Amino acid sequence: MAAFPHKIIFFLVCSTLTHVAFSGIFNKRDFTRWPKPRCKMYIPLDLDYDANCPNVTAPVCASNGHTFQNECFFCIEQREFHYRIKFEKYGKCD
């Protein structure tokens, strides 16, 4: 009788780990449901001040087909082109 609770605990732990492992493999992230970048937070208030974007790789695709390193670089470029380029999606451009 003493081995019975151990088998239940072993089964529960294994089934939980299996679920966690396979849910990460088969579920793709849906980037279309993510909010668009909030560019106001990257634009400096003083026009003479240069924006310092973080060195983080989180690709952003713009309407001109260019992939930016992250949303900060996209927002700065968008401002410099007078908002002619638009946000397309998170991730690399195809």
DRENPA-3360 file (N, C-alpha, C; in nm, 2 decimals, always signed):
BEGIN
1 = MAAFPHKI = +0.08/-0.12/+0.00/+0.00/+0.00/+0.00/+0.09/+0.13/+0.00 ~ +0.20/+0.12/+0.05/+0.29/+0.24/+0.06/+0.34/+0.29/-0.07 ~ +0.35/+0.20/-0.17/+0.40/+0.24/-0.30/+0.29/+0.31/-0.39 ~ +0.17/+0.29/-0.35/+0.06/+0.35/-0.43/+0.07/+0.50/-0.44 ~ +0.08/+0.57/-0.33/+0.09/+0.72/-0.33/+0.21/+0.77/-0.42 ~ +0.32/+0.70/-0.41/+0.44/+0.73/-0.49/+0.41/+0.72/-0.64 ~ +0.33/+0.62/-0.68/+0.30/+0.61/-0.82/+0.21/+0.72/-0.87 ~ +0.12/+0.76/-0.78/+0.03/+0.87/-0.82/+0.11/+1.00/-0.83;
9 = IFFLVCST = +0.19/+1.03/-0.74/+0.28/+1.15/-0.75/+0.37/+1.14/-0.87 ~ +0.43/+1.03/-0.90/+0.51/+1.02/-1.02/+0.43/+1.04/-1.14 ~ +0.31/+0.99/-1.15/+0.22/+1.01/-1.27/+0.19/+1.15/-1.29 ~ +0.15/+1.22/-1.18/+0.11/+1.36/-1.18/+0.23/+1.45/-1.23 ~ +0.35/+1.42/-1.17/+0.46/+1.50/-1.21/+0.50/+1.48/-1.36 ~ +0.50/+1.36/-1.40/+0.53/+1.33/-1.54/+0.43/+1.39/-1.64 ~ +0.30/+1.38/-1.60/+0.20/+1.43/-1.70/+0.21/+1.59/-1.70 ~ +0.24/+1.65/-1.59/+0.26/+1.79/-1.59/+0.38/+1.84/-1.67;
17 = LTHVAFSG = +0.49/+1.77/-1.66/+0.61/+1.80/-1.73/+0.59/+1.78/-1.88 ~ +0.52/+1.67/-1.92/+0.49/+1.64/-2.06/+0.41/+1.75/-2.12 ~ +0.31/+1.80/-2.05/+0.22/+1.90/-2.10/+0.30/+2.03/-2.12 ~ +0.38/+2.07/-2.02/+0.46/+2.19/-2.04/+0.56/+2.18/-2.15 ~ +0.62/+2.06/-2.17/+0.72/+2.05/-2.28/+0.65/+2.05/-2.42 ~ +0.54/+1.98/-2.43/+0.48/+1.98/-2.56/+0.40/+2.10/-2.60 ~ +0.35/+2.17/-2.50/+0.28/+2.30/-2.53/+0.37/+2.40/-2.58 ~ +0.49/+2.41/-2.54/+0.59/+2.50/-2.59/+0.64/+2.47/-2.73;
25 = IFNKRDFT = +0.63/+2.34/-2.77/+0.68/+2.30/-2.90/+0.57/+2.32/-3.00 ~ +0.45/+2.29/-2.97/+0.34/+2.29/-3.07/+0.26/+2.42/-3.08 ~ +0.26/+2.50/-2.98/+0.19/+2.63/-2.98/+0.28/+2.74/-3.03 ~ +0.25/+2.79/-3.14/+0.33/+2.91/-3.20/+0.28/+3.03/-3.14 ~ +0.36/+3.13/-3.13/+0.32/+3.26/-3.08/+0.25/+3.34/-3.19 ~ +0.14/+3.40/-3.16/+0.06/+3.48/-3.26/+0.10/+3.62/-3.24 ~ +0.19/+3.67/-3.32/+0.24/+3.81/-3.31/+0.14/+3.91/-3.36 ~ +0.04/+3.86/-3.43/-0.07/+3.96/-3.48/-0.15/+4.01/-3.37;
33 = RWPKPRCK = -0.16/+3.94/-3.26/-0.24/+3.98/-3.15/-0.17/+4.07/-3.05 ~ -0.04/+4.09/-3.07/+0.04/+4.18/-2.99/+0.01/+4.33/-3.03 ~ +0.01/+4.42/-2.93/-0.01/+4.56/-2.96/+0.10/+4.62/-3.04 ~ +0.06/+4.72/-3.12/+0.16/+4.79/-3.20/+0.25/+4.87/-3.11 ~ +0.37/+4.90/-3.15/+0.47/+4.98/-3.07/+0.42/+5.11/-3.03 ~ +0.44/+5.15/-2.90/+0.41/+5.28/-2.85/+0.53/+5.37/-2.88 ~ +0.53/+5.44/-2.99/+0.65/+5.51/-3.03/+0.67/+5.64/-2.95 ~ +0.57/+5.69/-2.88/+0.59/+5.81/-2.81/+0.69/+5.79/-2.70;
41 = MYIPLDLD = +0.71/+5.68/-2.65/+0.81/+5.66/-2.54/+0.95/+5.65/-2.59 ~ +0.97/+5.64/-2.72/+1.11/+5.64/-2.77/+1.15/+5.77/-2.83 ~ +1.06/+5.86/-2.85/+1.09/+5.99/-2.92/+1.13/+6.08/-2.81 ~ +1.25/+6.14/-2.82/+1.30/+6.24/-2.72/+1.22/+6.37/-2.72 ~ +1.20/+6.42/-2.61/+1.12/+6.55/-2.60/+1.20/+6.67/-2.66 ~ +1.33/+6.67/-2.64/+1.42/+6.77/-2.70/+1.47/+6.72/-2.83 ~ +1.44/+6.80/-2.94/+1.47/+6.76/-3.07/+1.62/+6.75/-3.09 ~ +1.70/+6.82/-3.01/+1.85/+6.81/-3.02/+1.91/+6.69/-2.96;
49 = YDANCPNV = +1.83/+6.61/-2.88/+1.87/+6.50/-2.81/+1.86/+6.37/-2.90 ~ +1.97/+6.29/-2.90/+1.96/+6.17/-2.98/+1.90/+6.06/-2.89 ~ +1.81/+5.98/-2.95/+1.75/+5.87/-2.88/+1.86/+5.76/-2.87 ~ +1.86/+5.69/-2.75/+1.95/+5.58/-2.73/+1.86/+5.45/-2.72 ~ +1.86/+5.38/-2.83/+1.78/+5.25/-2.83/+1.86/+5.14/-2.76 ~ +1.79/+5.05/-2.69/+1.86/+4.94/-2.63/+1.91/+4.84/-2.73 ~ +2.02/+4.78/-2.70/+2.08/+4.68/-2.79/+2.02/+4.54/-2.76 ~ +1.89/+4.54/-2.79/+1.81/+4.42/-2.77/+1.76/+4.37/-2.91;
57 = TAPVCASN = +1.77/+4.24/-2.94/+1.72/+4.19/-3.07/+1.57/+4.14/-3.05 ~ +1.48/+4.22/-3.11/+1.34/+4.18/-3.11/+1.28/+4.24/-3.24 ~ +1.31/+4.17/-3.35/+1.28/+4.23/-3.49/+1.14/+4.28/-3.51 ~ +1.14/+4.39/-3.58/+1.01/+4.45/-3.62/+1.02/+4.48/-3.77 ~ +0.91/+4.44/-3.84/+0.90/+4.46/-3.98/+0.82/+4.58/-4.02 ~ +0.87/+4.66/-4.11/+0.80/+4.79/-4.15/+0.74/+4.77/-4.29 ~ +0.66/+4.87/-4.32/+0.59/+4.86/-4.45/+0.68/+4.88/-4.57 ~ +0.81/+4.93/-4.55/+0.90/+4.94/-4.65/+0.98/+4.82/-4.67;
65 = GHTFQNEC = +0.95/+4.71/-4.60/+1.02/+4.58/-4.62/+1.15/+4.57/-4.54 ~ +1.18/+4.67/-4.46/+1.30/+4.67/-4.38/+1.28/+4.61/-4.24 ~ +1.36/+4.52/-4.19/+1.35/+4.47/-4.06/+1.44/+4.55/-3.97 ~ +1.38/+4.60/-3.86/+1.46/+4.68/-3.76/+1.49/+4.59/-3.64 ~ +1.60/+4.62/-3.58/+1.65/+4.54/-3.46/+1.54/+4.53/-3.35 ~ +1.48/+4.64/-3.32/+1.37/+4.64/-3.23/+1.28/+4.76/-3.25 ~ +1.17/+4.77/-3.17/+1.07/+4.87/-3.20/+1.12/+5.01/-3.18 ~ +1.22/+5.03/-3.09/+1.28/+5.16/-3.07/+1.35/+5.21/-3.20;
73 = FFCIEQRE = +1.43/+5.13/-3.27/+1.49/+5.17/-3.39/+1.38/+5.20/-3.50 ~ +1.28/+5.12/-3.50/+1.16/+5.14/-3.59/+1.10/+5.28/-3.57 ~ +1.07/+5.31/-3.44/+1.00/+5.43/-3.41/+1.09/+5.55/-3.45 ~ +1.22/+5.55/-3.42/+1.31/+5.66/-3.45/+1.31/+5.68/-3.60 ~ +1.32/+5.57/-3.68/+1.32/+5.58/-3.82/+1.19/+5.63/-3.88 ~ +1.08/+5.59/-3.82/+0.95/+5.63/-3.86/+0.94/+5.78/-3.84 ~ +0.99/+5.83/-3.73/+0.98/+5.98/-3.71/+1.06/+6.05/-3.81 ~ +1.18/+6.00/-3.84/+1.27/+6.07/-3.94/+1.21/+6.07/-4.08;
81 = FHYRIKFE = +1.13/+5.97/-4.11/+1.07/+5.97/-4.25/+0.93/+6.03/-4.24 ~ +0.90/+6.10/-4.14/+0.77/+6.17/-4.13/+0.65/+6.08/-4.13 ~ +0.67/+5.96/-4.07/+0.56/+5.87/-4.05/+0.51/+5.81/-4.18 ~ +0.60/+5.80/-4.29/+0.56/+5.74/-4.41/+0.57/+5.59/-4.41 ~ +0.66/+5.54/-4.32/+0.67/+5.39/-4.30/+0.57/+5.35/-4.19 ~ +0.51/+5.24/-4.20/+0.41/+5.19/-4.11/+0.46/+5.06/-4.05 ~ +0.41/+5.03/-3.93/+0.43/+4.90/-3.86/+0.36/+4.79/-3.94 ~ +0.43/+4.68/-3.97/+0.37/+4.57/-4.04/+0.34/+4.45/-3.94;
89 = KYGKCD = +0.45/+4.41/-3.87/+0.44/+4.30/-3.78/+0.57/+4.29/-3.70 ~ +0.56/+4.21/-3.59/+0.67/+4.17/-3.51/+0.74/+4.06/-3.58 ~ +0.87/+4.05/-3.58/+0.94/+3.95/-3.65/+1.01/+4.00/-3.77 ~ +1.09/+3.92/-3.83/+1.16/+3.96/-3.96/+1.06/+3.97/-4.07 ~ +1.10/+4.06/-4.17/+1.02/+4.07/-4.29/+1.04/+3.95/-4.38 ~ +0.95/+3.91/-4.45/+0.96/+3.79/-4.54/+1.04/+3.82/-4.66;
% end
